[in-house]
C-alpha cells in the first residue's frame, strides 16, 4: 500500500524489517541502546556486533531521542535507534511523537532518502498498536509536507494485525484530508 505526499511516498507493508533495502531501518530501542530481544535482537543477529559496539559508544540517550549507527551486515546502510516510551511511564503519546520526529530529523541530517520504521514501542514496551499508528503516521505525514530530503518512508510491520491497523489509520487520515495528505 502506498500514498503520495507532496511527491514523497509512504508505504505500508508486512515483513521483516531486517530485509529492507532502504538507506536506514529503525530499531525500537531502549535508552541504553542494548540490543537484546524483539526488533533489536533480530537486527543484531543479522547485522552483526558492529551495530551494538557503536550503540555502546553512543548510549545512553533519552526517551524520545534517536541515534544513528552503522547497518553492519544488513541491506540497509544504517540503523536509527529510536527510544520510544514504555506504557505507564507518563506522557507516552508525546514521547512517541518525539521519537518519530527525531528519527525523521536524524535521517535528514544524514541526507538519507529512504527509511523503514517498525511500530515503535508496541512490543515489550506495551504501547497500543492503534495509538502508535495514529501518532507515527500523523507525524510522518506532517513532517513530509515540509522541506525534507526523505523521499520514501516505509512502515514495515511484523504481523497482519499491525499492518491492518496502520492501513485503516492511514485510510482514515487520507479521507479526512480530502486525499491530499
Secondary structure as the mmCIF struct_conf table of DSSP 4:
data_model
#
loop_
_struct_conf.conf_type_id
_struct_conf.id
_struct_conf.beg_label_comp_id
_struct_conf.beg_label_asym_id
_struct_conf.beg_label_seq_id
_struct_conf.end_label_comp_id
_struct_conf.end_label_asym_id
_struct_conf.end_label_seq_id
STRN STRN1 UNK A 2 UNK A 5
TURN_TY1_P TURN_TY1_P1 UNK A 6 UNK A 7
STRN STRN2 UNK A 8 UNK A 14
BEND BEND1 UNK A 15 UNK A 15
HELX_RH_3T_P HELX_RH_3T_P1 UNK A 17 UNK A 19
BEND BEND2 UNK A 22 UNK A 23
STRN STRN3 UNK A 24 UNK A 29
TURN_TY1_P TURN_TY1_P2 UNK A 31 UNK A 32
BEND BEND3 UNK A 37 UNK A 37
HELX_RH_AL_P HELX_RH_AL_P1 UNK A 38 UNK A 47
HELX_RH_AL_P HELX_RH_AL_P2 UNK A 49 UNK A 58
TURN_TY1_P TURN_TY1_P3 UNK A 63 UNK A 64
STRN STRN4 UNK A 66 UNK A 70
TURN_TY1_P TURN_TY1_P4 UNK A 72 UNK A 73
BEND BEND4 UNK A 74 UNK A 77
STRN STRN5 UNK A 78 UNK A 83
HELX_LH_PP_P HELX_LH_PP_P1 UNK A 84 UNK A 86
TURN_TY1_P TURN_TY1_P5 UNK A 87 UNK A 88
BEND BEND5 UNK A 89 UNK A 90
HELX_RH_AL_P HELX_RH_AL_P3 UNK A 92 UNK A 109
TURN_TY1_P TURN_TY1_P6 UNK A 110 UNK A 111
BEND BEND6 UNK A 113 UNK A 113
STRN STRN6 UNK A 114 UNK A 117
TURN_TY1_P TURN_TY1_P7 UNK A 120 UNK A 121
BEND BEND7 UNK A 123 UNK A 123
TURN_TY1_P TURN_TY1_P8 UNK A 124 UNK A 125
HELX_RH_AL_P HELX_RH_AL_P4 UNK A 129 UNK A 145
BEND BEND8 UNK A 146 UNK A 147
STRN STRN7 UNK A 152 UNK A 157
BEND BEND9 UNK A 158 UNK A 159
HELX_RH_AL_P HELX_RH_AL_P5 UNK A 160 UNK A 176
TURN_TY1_P TURN_TY1_P9 UNK A 177 UNK A 179
#
